[in-house]
Amino acid sequence: MRLALFDLDNTLLAGDSDFEWAQFLIEKGVLDRELYEAKNQTFYDQYKSGTLDIHEFLDFQLKPLAHHPRAQLDAWHDEYMRTRIVPMVAKGAPALLARHVGDTRVIVTATNSFVTAPIAHYLGVEHLIATEPEQVGGEFTGKVSGLPSFKDGKVTRLEQWLTGQGENLATVTESWFYSDSLNDLPLLARVRHPVAVDPDATLLAHAQAAGWPVISLR
């Protein structure tokens, strides 16, 4: 197996799908601006600095899913895709993804699968490893199911997925991981070809010290 892994937010996208989903709901009046906008920004700043408490964030991000029927959420998501995500695709992302046609392509993201599965489909990426929101009878409970796909959790979730494919990171023929974030250093360190994409300052310094390629998709 030749394995091409891609972070999503601020890598294949020139922005953050999690942050934009909350902003979209605020602007539609679904979420109260006064209560949610400052919190959304605070969590995003914590993510960028590497200090995010993922469980505290998921409690904030997933609870609104439990307050609305799935059909309504899906309708909102269709509008969000058209107005927020499609314009946010990094201009170099299609060419990078095309370079790995024929490889096993996987988006590995901390953002939940309700938000990201349609994005992966739009980008034509066959596999997705994301944080999973708990569902009962097809409706969201507002809780997380299993291990969040974040920091070391990305490595664990990927290894679990590879086990299901009869593989592991040590046996794949070639492996790449493209990411912008210091939060992805655990997984970047595990692949044969780590690539920093429009990286934050911490990842850029690490990549330069380690001799990793640094590219831009913007």
Sine and cosine of phi, psi and omega as CSV:
sin_phi,cos_phi,sin_psi,cos_psi,sin_omega,cos_omega
0.00,0.00,0.73,-0.69,0.19,-0.98
-0.97,-0.24,0.88,-0.48,-0.22,-0.98
-0.92,-0.39,0.88,-0.48,0.04,-1.00
-0.92,-0.39,0.91,-0.41,-0.05,-1.00
-0.95,-0.30,0.63,-0.77,-0.04,-1.00
-0.72,-0.70,0.81,-0.59,0.29,-0.96
-0.93,0.37,0.35,-0.94,-0.05,-1.00
-0.97,-0.23,-0.89,0.45,-0.15,-0.99
-0.95,0.32,0.78,-0.63,-0.04,-1.00
0.89,0.46,0.28,0.96,0.11,-0.99
-0.84,-0.54,-0.99,0.16,0.12,-0.99
-0.95,0.31,-0.45,0.89,0.09,-1.00
-0.97,-0.25,0.60,-0.80,0.09,-1.00
-1.00,-0.01,0.83,0.55,-0.05,-1.00
0.27,-0.96,-0.08,-1.00,-0.11,-0.99
-0.89,-0.46,0.90,-0.44,-0.08,-1.00
-0.92,0.39,-0.57,0.82,0.04,-1.00
-0.89,0.45,-0.78,0.62,0.01,-1.00
-0.86,0.52,-0.70,0.71,-0.06,-1.00
-0.93,0.35,-0.52,0.86,0.05,-1.00
-0.90,0.44,-0.71,0.70,0.03,-1.00
-0.90,0.44,-0.67,0.75,0.02,-1.00
-0.90,0.44,-0.61,0.79,0.04,-1.00
-0.87,0.49,-0.72,0.70,0.00,-1.00
-0.92,0.39,-0.57,0.82,0.06,-1.00
-0.90,0.43,-0.71,0.70,-0.07,-1.00
-0.94,0.33,-0.40,0.91,0.09,-1.00
-0.99,0.13,-0.13,0.99,-0.03,-1.00
0.99,0.11,0.14,0.99,0.03,-1.00
-0.96,0.29,-0.63,0.78,0.07,-1.00
-0.94,-0.35,0.60,-0.80,0.00,-1.00
-0.94,0.35,0.84,-0.54,-0.07,-1.00
-0.86,0.51,-0.71,0.71,-0.06,-1.00
-0.88,0.47,-0.62,0.79,-0.05,-1.00
-0.99,0.17,-0.58,0.81,-0.22,-0.98
-0.97,-0.23,-0.51,0.86,-0.17,-0.99
-0.91,0.41,-0.71,0.70,0.00,-1.00
-0.91,0.42,-0.64,0.76,0.02,-1.00
-0.90,0.44,-0.66,0.75,0.01,-1.00
-0.86,0.50,-0.70,0.71,0.01,-1.00
-0.91,0.41,-0.64,0.77,0.00,-1.00
-0.89,0.47,-0.73,0.68,0.02,-1.00
-0.88,0.47,-0.64,0.77,0.00,-1.00
-0.91,0.42,-0.66,0.75,0.04,-1.00
-0.90,0.44,-0.63,0.78,0.04,-1.00
-0.91,0.41,-0.63,0.78,0.06,-1.00
-0.87,0.50,-0.74,0.68,-0.05,-1.00
-0.91,0.42,-0.48,0.87,-0.02,-1.00
-1.00,0.00,-0.10,1.00,0.01,-1.00
0.99,0.13,0.27,0.96,-0.06,-1.00
-0.94,-0.35,0.17,0.99,-0.09,-1.00
-0.92,0.39,0.75,-0.66,0.21,-0.98
-1.00,0.08,0.97,-0.25,-0.16,-0.99
-0.89,0.45,-0.56,0.83,-0.03,-1.00
-0.96,0.29,-0.59,0.80,0.08,-1.00
-0.90,0.43,-0.67,0.74,0.02,-1.00
-0.90,0.43,-0.70,0.72,-0.03,-1.00
-0.90,0.43,-0.56,0.83,0.09,-1.00
-0.87,0.50,-0.66,0.75,0.04,-1.00
-0.93,0.37,-0.69,0.72,-0.16,-0.99
-0.99,0.16,-0.55,0.83,-0.11,-0.99
-1.00,-0.02,-0.42,0.91,-0.03,-1.00
-0.83,0.55,-0.67,0.74,0.01,-1.00
-0.86,0.51,-0.46,0.89,0.02,-1.00
-0.90,0.44,-0.47,0.88,-0.05,-1.00
-0.98,0.18,-0.18,0.98,-0.10,-0.99
-1.00,-0.07,-0.02,1.00,-0.09,-1.00
-0.63,-0.77,0.55,-0.84,0.03,-1.00
-0.89,0.46,0.50,-0.87,-0.04,-1.00
-0.85,0.52,-0.62,0.78,-0.02,-1.00
-0.88,0.48,-0.64,0.77,0.03,-1.00
-0.93,0.37,-0.68,0.74,0.04,-1.00
-0.86,0.51,-0.67,0.74,0.00,-1.00
-0.91,0.42,-0.62,0.79,0.03,-1.00
-0.91,0.41,-0.68,0.73,0.07,-1.00
-0.88,0.47,-0.64,0.77,-0.04,-1.00
-0.91,0.42,-0.60,0.80,0.06,-1.00
-0.85,0.53,-0.70,0.72,0.02,-1.00
-0.92,0.39,-0.67,0.74,0.03,-1.00
-0.86,0.51,-0.66,0.75,0.04,-1.00
-0.86,0.50,-0.74,0.67,-0.07,-1.00
-0.91,0.42,-0.70,0.72,-0.19,-0.98
-1.00,-0.04,-0.46,0.89,-0.10,-0.99
-0.93,-0.37,-0.71,0.71,-0.18,-0.98
-1.00,0.09,-0.75,0.66,-0.04,-1.00
-0.82,0.57,-0.70,0.72,0.04,-1.00
-0.94,0.35,-0.24,0.97,-0.09,-1.00
-1.00,-0.05,-0.15,0.99,-0.01,-1.00
-0.88,0.48,0.81,-0.58,-0.01,-1.00
-0.87,0.50,0.65,-0.76,-0.14,-0.99
-0.89,0.46,-0.47,0.88,0.01,-1.00
-1.00,-0.01,-0.05,1.00,-0.07,-1.00
-0.90,0.43,-0.72,0.70,-0.01,-1.00
-0.85,0.53,-0.66,0.75,-0.01,-1.00
-0.92,0.39,-0.63,0.78,0.04,-1.00
-0.90,0.44,-0.71,0.71,0.02,-1.00
-0.90,0.44,-0.62,0.79,0.01,-1.00
-0.91,0.42,-0.52,0.85,0.02,-1.00
-0.89,0.47,-0.42,0.91,-0.04,-1.00
-0.96,-0.30,0.27,0.96,0.14,-0.99
-0.87,0.49,0.74,-0.67,-0.09,-1.00
0.98,-0.18,-0.40,0.92,0.15,-0.99
-1.00,0.05,0.25,-0.97,0.12,-0.99
-0.99,0.15,0.93,-0.36,-0.10,-0.99
-0.98,-0.22,0.76,-0.65,-0.06,-1.00
-0.68,-0.74,0.80,-0.60,0.23,-0.97
-1.00,0.09,0.79,-0.62,0.02,-1.00
-0.87,-0.50,0.94,-0.33,-0.16,-0.99
-0.67,-0.75,0.52,-0.85,0.09,-1.00
-0.98,0.22,-0.36,0.93,-0.02,-1.00
-0.93,0.37,0.57,-0.82,-0.14,-0.99
-0.93,0.36,0.40,-0.92,-0.14,-0.99
-0.94,0.33,-0.40,0.92,0.08,-1.00
-0.88,0.48,-0.71,0.71,0.01,-1.00
-0.95,0.32,-0.65,0.76,-0.25,-0.97
-0.99,-0.10,-0.39,0.92,-0.03,-1.00
-0.86,0.51,-0.70,0.72,0.06,-1.00
-0.91,0.42,-0.49,0.87,0.03,-1.00
-0.94,0.35,-0.71,0.71,0.05,-1.00
-0.85,0.52,-0.68,0.74,0.02,-1.00
-0.89,0.46,-0.70,0.71,0.00,-1.00
-0.87,0.49,-0.63,0.77,-0.01,-1.00
-0.98,0.21,-0.18,0.98,0.01,-1.00
0.98,0.19,0.35,0.94,0.02,-1.00
-1.00,0.01,0.79,-0.61,-0.22,-0.97
-0.96,0.27,-0.49,0.87,-0.13,-0.99
-0.78,-0.63,0.53,-0.84,-0.02,-1.00
-0.69,-0.72,0.78,-0.63,0.20,-0.98
-0.89,-0.45,0.90,-0.43,-0.09,-1.00
-0.63,-0.77,0.24,-0.97,0.15,-0.99
-0.91,0.41,0.71,-0.70,-0.11,-0.99
-0.97,-0.24,0.86,-0.51,0.11,-0.99
-0.97,0.26,0.66,-0.75,0.02,-1.00
-0.93,0.37,0.65,-0.76,0.05,-1.00
-0.78,-0.63,0.57,-0.82,0.13,-0.99
-0.74,-0.67,0.88,-0.48,-0.02,-1.00
0.88,0.47,0.51,0.86,0.03,-1.00
0.99,0.10,-0.06,1.00,0.02,-1.00
-0.95,-0.32,0.52,-0.86,-0.04,-1.00
-0.99,0.17,0.60,-0.80,0.00,-1.00
-1.00,-0.09,-0.24,0.97,-0.08,-1.00
1.00,-0.01,0.04,1.00,0.00,-1.00
-0.93,-0.38,0.23,-0.97,0.04,-1.00
-1.00,-0.07,0.55,-0.84,0.05,-1.00
-0.94,-0.33,0.88,-0.48,0.05,-1.00
0.97,0.24,-0.33,-0.94,-0.09,-1.00
-0.99,0.12,0.80,-0.61,0.09,-1.00
-0.88,0.47,0.58,-0.82,0.00,-1.00
-1.00,0.05,0.96,0.27,-0.14,-0.99
-0.58,-0.82,0.72,-0.69,-0.01,-1.00
0.79,0.61,-0.83,-0.56,0.01,-1.00
-0.88,0.47,-0.42,0.91,0.04,-1.00
-0.88,0.47,-0.48,0.88,0.07,-1.00
-0.90,0.43,-0.65,0.76,0.01,-1.00
-0.90,0.43,-0.73,0.69,-0.02,-1.00
-0.89,0.46,-0.73,0.68,-0.02,-1.00
-0.90,0.43,-0.62,0.79,0.04,-1.00
-0.91,0.42,-0.70,0.72,0.02,-1.00
-0.88,0.47,-0.64,0.77,0.05,-1.00
-0.89,0.46,-0.68,0.73,0.01,-1.00
-0.90,0.43,-0.69,0.72,-0.01,-1.00
-0.90,0.43,-0.59,0.81,0.06,-1.00
-0.84,0.54,-0.64,0.77,0.04,-1.00
-0.92,0.40,-0.34,0.94,0.05,-1.00
-1.00,-0.09,0.05,1.00,-0.05,-1.00
0.96,0.26,0.44,0.90,-0.06,-1.00
-0.73,-0.68,0.09,-1.00,0.24,-0.97
-0.46,-0.89,0.14,-0.99,-0.09,-1.00
-0.89,0.46,-0.45,0.89,-0.01,-1.00
-0.98,0.22,-0.36,0.93,-0.11,-0.99
-0.97,-0.24,-0.24,0.97,0.01,-1.00
-0.90,0.43,0.58,-0.81,-0.07,-1.00
-0.90,0.44,-0.75,0.66,0.04,-1.00
-0.64,-0.77,0.51,-0.86,0.05,-1.00
-0.57,-0.82,0.69,-0.72,0.06,-1.00
-0.83,-0.56,0.51,-0.86,0.20,-0.98
-0.65,-0.76,0.82,-0.57,0.00,-1.00
-0.95,-0.30,0.84,-0.54,-0.03,-1.00
-0.45,-0.89,0.40,-0.92,0.04,-1.00
-0.98,-0.19,-0.19,0.98,-0.38,-0.93
-0.90,-0.43,0.63,-0.78,0.14,-0.99
-0.85,0.52,-0.45,0.90,0.01,-1.00
-0.91,0.42,-0.30,0.95,-0.04,-1.00
-0.99,-0.15,0.16,0.99,0.02,-1.00
-0.84,0.54,-0.61,0.79,0.03,-1.00
-0.85,0.53,-0.67,0.74,-0.01,-1.00
-0.98,0.18,-0.60,0.80,0.06,-1.00
-0.84,0.54,-0.58,0.81,-0.02,-1.00
-0.96,0.30,-0.21,0.98,-0.09,-1.00
-0.98,-0.17,-0.18,0.98,-0.04,-1.00
-0.99,-0.16,0.29,-0.96,-0.01,-1.00
-0.96,0.28,-0.51,0.86,-0.07,-1.00
-0.77,-0.64,0.99,0.15,0.09,-1.00
-0.97,0.24,0.69,-0.73,-0.02,-1.00
-0.74,-0.67,0.82,-0.57,0.07,-1.00
-1.00,0.05,0.80,-0.60,-0.07,-1.00
-0.89,-0.45,0.90,-0.44,-0.03,-1.00
0.67,0.74,0.83,0.56,-0.24,-0.97
-0.97,0.25,0.42,-0.91,0.18,-0.98
-0.93,0.37,0.16,-0.99,-0.13,-0.99
-0.88,0.47,-0.64,0.77,-0.02,-1.00
-0.92,0.40,-0.72,0.69,0.02,-1.00
-0.91,0.41,-0.63,0.77,0.02,-1.00
-0.86,0.52,-0.72,0.69,0.00,-1.00
-0.89,0.46,-0.65,0.76,0.01,-1.00
-0.91,0.41,-0.70,0.71,-0.02,-1.00
-0.89,0.45,-0.68,0.73,0.00,-1.00
-0.90,0.43,-0.65,0.76,0.00,-1.00
-0.92,0.39,-0.57,0.82,-0.05,-1.00
-1.00,0.01,-0.14,0.99,-0.03,-1.00
0.97,0.23,0.41,0.91,0.04,-1.00
-0.98,0.21,0.52,-0.85,0.11,-0.99
-0.89,0.46,0.58,-0.82,0.09,-1.00
-0.83,-0.56,0.84,-0.53,-0.04,-1.00
-0.78,-0.63,0.24,-0.97,0.10,-0.99
-0.82,-0.57,0.67,-0.75,0.11,-0.99
-0.95,-0.31,0.05,1.00,-0.07,-1.00
-0.99,0.17,0.00,0.00,0.00,0.00
